[in-house]
Amino acid sequence: MSLLVVGSVAFDSVETPFGKRDKMLGGSASHFSLSASYFTDVRVVGVVGGDFGEEEKKVFVEHSINTDDLERVENGKTFRWRGRYDYDLNTAHTLDTQLNVFADFKPKLSQESKRCRLVFLGNIQPDLQREVRGQVMDAELVALDTMNLWISTTRDSLIETIKGVDVMIINDAEVRQLVDEPNLIRAAHKILGMGPNALIVKRGEYGAALFTPDSYFAIPAYPLESVFDPTGAGDTFAGGFMGYLSSQASIDEPAMRRAMIFGSVMASFNVEEFGTDRVRRLTYPEINDRFRAFKRMTHFEEILFESAANTIKQ
């Protein structure tokens, strides 16, 4: 079992209607690897500055996340993002972005990282994603994330990168933007036509959907009374999804459907507190209990379906 993630390790400062926190551990690779570590062995490829201290390192160490390929630039500063959420927690308002050492990030993969079974290309420049993809040719499954910035500014490069991956994981607005198609179903099939075998569409508080050339599967979000900070929820979902797949001997569509539920479960914990705080101290019983609750919530009794069908026929 081995899973590689290439992405950002950052400091986030976030304000929501429910509080404010400064200089929290954030970034796509951080949220992803922390979530995935509950299911499999994880290796991180990224870059940090000299301001990345022992307290931040401790989060990775506690969860046995391998950081041998996490480059440290002693005289540089770690990537920083500051944002605000209003009561519509689906929309982040970026107040400040400082790329710092991340601006010159060139992923460096050790031989151990190149041999990982599964790979997640986090939200970085498409040329870099493609460069990494070329170094993990023996990976059983490679998944990719992106964002509206790369769709707008490097669309051709992104499409070229998409051709070489097995799974794409993006939100519904990005799906529509990428292929200039307002209908989500048609847009999804256009993306599948670019090369991936599966597309997972993240829909925030409305759940997630899995598209393949021949099937469709959708789940709701786990219902929560308290949502404090949605930052990193998408990467936490991806970490749960990929982490679970990495733990399975066979990666098929039933495994992907189960993985989506575990992804949603992990994301539901992420939003309950600021930053990585809640996911950092999770226990396996908590994860399994919420998975079972999710299963009960979405279970559809076959006998009830047959009864309803018979009623309709009459």
Order of alpha helices (4+ residues) and beta strands (2+ residues): beta-beta-beta-alpha-beta-alpha-beta-beta-beta-alpha-beta-alpha-beta-alpha-alpha-beta-alpha-alpha-beta-beta-beta-alpha-alpha-alpha-alpha-alpha
